């Protein structure tokens, strides 16, 4: 599994994960995974959301697909993440290509909550 970066005790980010990483995500104590990377953004070698969902659910994780374009994060994206964080079992691991987009989205959601 790729290294993850904790932003809070209940939220961390990671670069692109693979389906085979989901067991390690669960073993690390995460309860939910949010995929912020649009399908096929990285070409055909990138695992699809459905592949990631199947692997996450097989590992006992809740899975949310919230694709976000990094240079075009919208207020609706921020509101959707804030709502997901209210309902998802925690801790949550979000991922995208590098982790930066998921980090930015989380920071914006935190700012909007304050």
C-alpha positions, 0 to 999 in steps of 0.5 A: 500500500502507498504511504498515507498522510494523516491530516487529522486523527480521523482523516488521511490521504494517499496517492492512487491505491490499487484494489489489492491495497484495500486489505492493508487499508482495513488492517491500518484501521480505516473504516471508509475510503473515498476515491477522488480520482475520475475513472481513467484519468490515468489511462486504462491501467488505472483501476476503475471505481467499480474495481476499487469498490469491490475490493474495498467492500470485500475488505469490510470498508465503506466506499464512496466514489467522488471524482473531482477535477483538481484544478476545478474543485466546485462548492458542490464537491466541498459540500459533498465531502462535508456531508460524507464525513458526517455519515461515514464510519471513521477514520476515512482514507481519501485518495487521488493521483498524488493525494494533493487533490484529496487534501485540498478538498478536505481543507476546503471542507474544514474551512466551510465548516468553520 
